[in-house]
Amino acid sequence: MGAGQLREVTAQVQVPDTSLALGRVVTSDVPVTFDNTYYFTMQPAAAIRVLEIGAEPVTKQAYEGESLFIYSFAKPHAVNYNEMRRANLVVLREVPQVDAGLREALAAVVRRGGSVVVVPPASPAARGTYHELFRMLGIAGEQWELPGPGASGLARQEVALPNAGNPFFKDVLGAQPRQVVMPTVAPVVRLGRGGTDILRLRDGDGYLTEFTSGSGRAYVFAAPFAKEYSDFTAHALFVPVLYRLAMLSYHSDQPLAYRLNAPALTLTVPAGSGAVDEASYRLVHDSLTYIPAQRLLGGQLHLDVPTGLTTPGFYEVTKQGKGLTTLAFNMAKRESELAAYSAAELRQLLRPTHPNVQVLEGGAQPEVVARYRAEQTGRPLWRYCLLLALACLLAEALLLRFGRPHASTASAAA
């Protein structure tokens, strides 16, 4: 792979249990050896909580048989709001009237990063409260269909084939046969273009539309699930769509890894963790312990990354000696920058500020290098110093060898 190019590699990793997994990605990038390891942590997904609100359970069979989901059902007048606060996905199915308290609770689910699925009712009397709900979810420009002649009062349309390239259907759809019988629906609401259509009708309008609101998502079906308006619940596409809606509602608050040059990081701490003093939480790496600046706001722990934290690897977050979680830190991206200057660019860069610096290219001839060395260092005198030192040692040896007998003869004569 050439310099500056990107390549995506997908690897499936199976973890043995729900414990936090520590991992490393090691690459071989000779001759670069200082940034070839990427540390990360991976928290396996916990059970996804799904709450359906409606007159009767419709999605129960899809969710209740899977251990990945924790399904619960409530009627509109008996909603457990504590349970809703813990839900990852809330399905609001054809509720005739959405009161102010329920609207606020649904908006809170989206604000904290959860997902809300809205299946509108057919009754025109419900449109006022749903308009307020859409407004709180960041959905604007809905248009309600006027009923016409017929059993349902609206003409049915066929749902178009799903787009296999849509990220929503990643790893969901296999090879599709050419002739597929798709569900038919009678839409009661048309939504504005502020969202992303997951499923469309044959005329191009959206049937299932996704809207992003804050850190969460809102999904709106254009038709009720009632048999008079849709046969989508009996179609083979119904269960895979429900599964994807639930799985996309789950997200981990802790990233896979952090950078050493990040100014701060945020962690979610369990309720009832108590007050935070200056030494409550620490970062431990081997035998080193760091005490970062820290503050606890609304269940979110904000830690300033210590300036002395320069070694990539795994750091355990502890409180009063008890390990809470492990974070992975890696070098800053600029440390991996391998861009090089050409000789001409270096000369242009250094000439204004360092006129005494000369740039020699790697392919310079030996005589050019020798001439440059002679100009910069002058005539080498170390050889003459060595010869002079040897001459002095020789003279000293001669004096010691031939000078001592004369001294002894002079003493005897005296």
C-alpha positions in Angstrom: 0.0 0.0 0.0 1.4 3.4 -1.0 2.0 6.4 1.2 -1.1 8.3 2.2 -3.5 5.5 1.1 -6.2 3.9 3.2 -7.4 0.3 3.3 -10.3 -1.1 5.3 -9.9 -4.5 6.8 -12.8 -6.3 8.5 -12.1 -8.9 11.2 -14.6 -10.7 13.3 -13.7 -11.2 16.9 -15.6 -13.4 19.3 -15.4 -12.6 23.0 -16.0 -15.3 25.6 -18.3 -13.3 27.9 -19.6 -9.9 28.6 -16.4 -8.7 30.3 -14.4 -5.8 28.9 -12.0 -7.2 26.3 -8.5 -5.7 25.7 -7.0 -5.9 22.2 -4.1 -4.7 20.1 -3.7 -4.3 16.4 -0.1 -4.8 15.4 1.2 -3.9 12.0 4.5 -4.3 10.3 5.7 -1.1 8.7 9.5 -1.4 8.2 11.6 0.6 8.9 9.0 2.5 11.1 8.7 0.7 14.5 7.5 3.3 17.0 3.8 3.4 16.1 2.9 0.0 14.8 0.6 -1.0 17.8 -2.9 0.3 18.3 -4.5 -0.4 21.7 -8.2 -0.7 22.1 -10.9 -1.9 24.5 -14.2 -3.5 23.5 -17.2 -3.8 25.8 -19.6 -6.6 24.5 -23.1 -5.3 24.1 -25.5 -5.9 27.0 -29.1 -6.9 26.5 -31.0 -4.3 24.5 -34.1 -3.1 26.3 -37.2 -2.7 24.1 -40.4 -1.1 25.3 -43.6 -1.3 23.2 -46.5 1.1 23.9 -49.8 0.4 22.4 -53.2 -1.3 22.7 -51.8 -4.8 22.3 -48.3 -6.3 21.8 -47.4 -6.7 18.1 -43.5 -6.9 18.2 -43.5 -9.3 21.2 -42.9 -12.4 19.2 -40.0 -10.9 17.3 -38.1 -9.6 20.4 -39.1 -12.0 23.2 -37.6 -15.1 21.6 -34.1 -13.6 21.4 -31.8 -13.5 24.4 -30.2 -10.3 23.0 -33.3 -8.3 23.8 -35.3 -7.6 27.0 -38.8 -6.9 25.8 -41.6 -5.3 27.8 -45.1 -4.0 26.9 -47.2 -1.2 28.4 -50.5 0.4 27.5 -50.5 4.2 27.1 -52.2 4.9 30.4 -49.9 2.5 32.4 -46.4 3.4 31.2 -43.6 2.8 33.7 -41.5 5.9 33.1 -38.6 4.5 35.1 -38.5 1.6 32.7 -38.7 4.0 29.8 -35.6 5.8 31.1 -33.6 2.5 30.9 -35.0 1.5 27.5 -32.8 1.6 24.4 -35.7 1.4 22.0 -39.3 2.6 22.5 -42.0 1.6 20.0 -45.0 3.9 20.1 -47.6 1.9 18.1 -50.8 3.6 17.0 -51.5 5.3 20.3 -54.7 7.4 19.8 -53.5 10.4 22.0 -49.9 11.2 23.1 -50.2 13.3 26.2 -47.6 15.9 27.2 -45.9 13.6 29.8 -45.4 10.8 27.3 -44.2 13.2 24.6 -41.6 14.6 27.0 -40.5 11.1 28.1 -40.1 10.0 24.4 -38.0 13.1 23.6 -35.8 12.4 26.6 -35.1 8.9 25.2 -33.8 10.4 22.0 -31.8 13.1 23.8 -29.9 10.5 25.9 -29.0 8.5 22.7 -31.9 6.0 22.5 -34.3 5.4 19.6 -38.0 6.0 19.3 -40.1 4.3 16.6 -43.4 6.0 15.8 -46.2 4.1 14.1 -49.0 6.7 13.6 -52.7 5.9 14.1 -55.2 6.4 11.3 -57.6 8.6 13.4 -57.5 12.2 12.3 -58.2 13.2 15.9 -54.7 12.1 16.9 -52.9 14.4 14.5 -52.6 17.3 16.8 -50.7 15.5 19.5 -48.5 13.7 17.0 -47.6 17.0 15.4 -46.3 18.2 18.8 -44.5 14.9 19.2 -42.8 15.3 15.8 -41.8 18.8 16.7 -40.2 17.7 19.9 -38.3 14.9 18.0 -37.0 17.4 15.5 -39.3 16.3 12.7 -41.0 19.0 10.6 -43.1 19.3 7.5 -45.3 16.2 7.9 -48.4 16.1 5.7 -51.4 14.0 6.7 -53.3 12.1 4.0 -57.0 12.8 3.6 -59.2 9.7 3.6 -61.0 8.8 0.4 -63.4 6.1 -0.7 -62.7 2.5 0.2 -62.4 0.2 3.2 -59.5 2.0 4.7 -60.3 5.3 3.0 -56.8 5.4 1.4 -55.3 3.7 -1.6 -52.6 1.1 -1.0 -49.2 1.2 -2.5 -46.4 -1.4 -2.7 -43.2 -0.9 -0.8 -40.2 -0.7 -3.0 -37.3 -3.3 -2.8 -34.8 -2.2 -0.1 -31.5 -0.9 -1.1 -28.9 -3.5 -0.2 -26.2 -0.7 -0.2 -28.0 1.1 2.6 -26.0 0.8 5.9 -29.2 0.0 7.7 -29.4 -3.4 5.8 -25.7 -4.2 6.2 -25.3 -8.0 6.7 -29.1 -8.3 6.7 -30.0 -8.8 3.1 -28.6 -11.7 1.0 -29.0 -12.2 -2.7 -32.4 -11.0 -3.7 -34.5 -12.9 -6.2 -35.7 -10.9 -9.2 -39.4 -11.4 -8.3 -40.1 -10.5 -4.7 -43.6 -9.9 -3.3 -43.3 -6.7 -1.2 -45.9 -5.5 1.4 -48.6 -3.1 0.5 -49.5 -0.2 2.7 -51.9 2.7 2.8 -49.8 5.7 4.1 -51.5 8.2 6.4 -48.6 10.7 6.7 -46.0 12.0 4.4 -42.8 13.3 6.0 -40.5 16.2 5.0 -37.1 15.7 3.4 -35.1 16.2 6.6 -34.7 12.5 7.2 -33.2 9.4 5.5 -35.6 6.9 3.9 -34.8 3.3 4.9 -37.8 1.9 3.0 -39.6 3.7 0.2 -42.9 3.4 -1.6 -43.1 2.8 -5.3 -43.9 6.4 -5.9 -40.6 7.5 -4.1 -42.1 8.7 -0.9 -40.7 7.3 2.4 -42.4 4.4 4.2 -39.8 4.1 7.0 -37.8 7.2 7.6 -35.0 7.9 10.0 -34.4 11.2 11.7 -31.4 12.1 13.8 -32.1 14.2 16.9 -29.2 15.0 19.2 -27.3 11.8 19.9 -30.4 9.6 19.3 -32.7 8.6 16.5 -36.4 8.7 15.6 -38.0 6.4 13.1 -41.4 7.0 11.6 -43.6 4.6 9.6 -45.9 6.2 7.1 -48.7 3.8 7.7 -50.3 2.0 10.7 -49.6 -1.7 11.4 -53.3 -2.4 11.4 -54.4 -5.0 8.8 -56.6 -2.4 7.1 -53.6 -0.3 6.3 -50.7 -2.6 6.0 -49.6 -6.2 5.7 -46.0 -5.4 6.7 -46.2 -7.3 10.0 -46.8 -10.5 8.0 -44.0 -10.0 5.6 -40.6 -11.6 5.9 -38.9 -8.2 6.1 -40.7 -7.3 9.3 -38.5 -9.2 11.8 -35.1 -8.1 10.3 -36.2 -4.5 10.3 -37.2 -4.7 14.0 -33.9 -6.3 14.9 -31.9 -3.6 13.1 -34.0 -0.9 14.8 -33.2 -2.4 18.2 -29.5 -3.1 17.5 -28.9 0.5 16.2 -30.4 1.9 19.3 -27.6 0.5 21.4 -24.3 2.4 21.7 -21.4 2.3 24.0 -20.5 5.4 25.9 -16.9 4.5 26.1 -14.9 4.8 22.8 -12.6 2.0 21.7 -9.5 4.1 22.4 -8.3 7.6 23.3 -5.3 9.7 22.1 -2.6 10.8 24.4 -2.9 14.4 23.2 -6.7 14.5 24.0 -7.3 17.3 26.6 -10.0 15.4 28.5 -12.3 12.4 28.4 -15.8 11.6 29.7 -17.0 8.4 31.4 -20.4 7.3 32.7 -20.2 6.3 36.3 -22.9 4.2 38.2 -25.5 6.1 40.2 -24.6 6.7 43.8 -20.9 6.9 43.3 -20.8 9.8 45.8 -18.8 13.0 45.8 -15.5 13.4 43.9 -12.5 14.7 45.7 -9.1 15.5 44.2 -7.9 11.9 44.5 -11.1 9.8 44.0 -10.3 8.5 40.5 -6.8 7.5 39.3 -5.2 6.2 36.1 -2.9 3.2 36.8 -0.4 1.9 34.2 2.0 -0.8 35.4 3.7 0.8 38.4 2.8 4.4 37.5 -0.3 6.1 39.0 -1.7 9.4 37.7 -4.2 11.6 39.5 -6.0 13.6 36.8 -8.2 16.7 37.5 -11.7 15.4 37.7 -15.3 16.5 38.2 -18.6 14.6 38.3 -21.6 16.2 36.6 -24.9 14.4 36.2 -23.5 10.9 36.3 -20.7 11.9 33.8 -17.1 11.8 35.1 -14.9 14.3 33.3 -11.2 13.6 33.5 -8.4 15.8 32.3 -5.7 13.7 30.6 -2.5 14.3 32.6 0.4 16.0 30.7 2.8 13.4 32.0 0.8 10.6 30.3 3.0 9.9 27.3 3.2 6.1 27.0 0.6 4.3 24.9 -1.1 1.2 26.4 -3.8 0.2 28.8 -4.7 2.4 31.8 -7.0 1.2 34.6 -9.4 3.6 36.1 -9.6 3.0 39.8 -11.4 4.6 42.7 -10.1 4.0 46.2 -8.0 1.1 45.0 -11.0 -0.6 43.2 -10.8 -1.0 39.5 -13.7 0.4 37.5 -12.8 0.1 33.9 -9.8 0.1 31.5 -9.0 2.7 28.9 -6.7 2.4 25.9 -4.4 5.3 24.9 -2.5 5.6 21.6 0.0 8.1 20.2 -1.3 11.3 18.6 -1.9 10.9 14.9 0.7 13.5 14.1 3.3 11.2 15.6 2.7 8.9 12.7 3.2 11.6 10.0 5.9 10.3 7.7 5.8 13.1 5.2 9.3 14.3 4.0 10.7 17.4 2.5 12.6 17.4 -0.8 16.0 19.0 -0.9 14.6 22.0 -2.8 11.9 22.5 -0.3 14.4 22.3 2.6 16.6 24.9 0.9 13.6 27.2 0.4 12.4 26.6 4.0 15.8 27.2 5.7 17.3 29.9 3.5 15.5 32.9 5.1 16.3 31.9 8.8 19.4 29.7 8.5 21.6 31.0 5.7 24.6 29.1 7.0 22.9 25.7 6.6 23.6 23.8 3.4 21.4 20.9 2.2 23.2 18.0 0.5 21.1 15.5 -1.5 21.4 11.8 -0.8 22.9 11.1 -4.3 25.7 13.7 -4.0 29.1 12.5 -5.4 31.9 11.7 -2.9 34.1 14.5 -4.1 31.3 17.0 -3.4 30.9 15.7 0.1 34.7 15.8 0.7 34.9 19.4 -0.6 32.0 20.4 1.6 33.6 18.7 4.6 36.9 20.5 3.9 35.1 23.9 3.7 33.2 23.4 6.9 35.9 21.7 9.0 39.2 23.1 7.5 42.4 21.1 7.5 42.4 18.2 10.0 45.2 18.6 12.6 44.7 15.5 14.7 47.3 13.6 12.7 50.0 16.2 13.5 48.9 16.2 17.2 49.3 12.4 17.2 52.8 12.5 15.6 53.9 15.2 18.1 52.7 13.1 21.0 54.5 10.1 19.7 57.7 12.1 19.3 57.5 13.4 22.9 57.1 9.9 24.2 60.1 8.8 22.1 62.3 11.6 23.4 61.3 10.8 27.0 62.2 7.2 26.5 65.6 8.1 25.1 66.4 10.4 28.0 65.5 7.7 30.5 67.6 5.2 28.6 70.8 7.1 27.9 70.7 9.9 30.4 70.9 7.8 33.7 74.6 6.3 33.2 76.1 9.8 33.0 74.6 10.8 36.2 76.0 7.6 38.0 79.5 8.2 36.6 79.5 11.8 37.8 78.5 10.7 41.4 81.4 8.1 41.5 84.0 10.7 40.4 83.0 13.0 43.1 
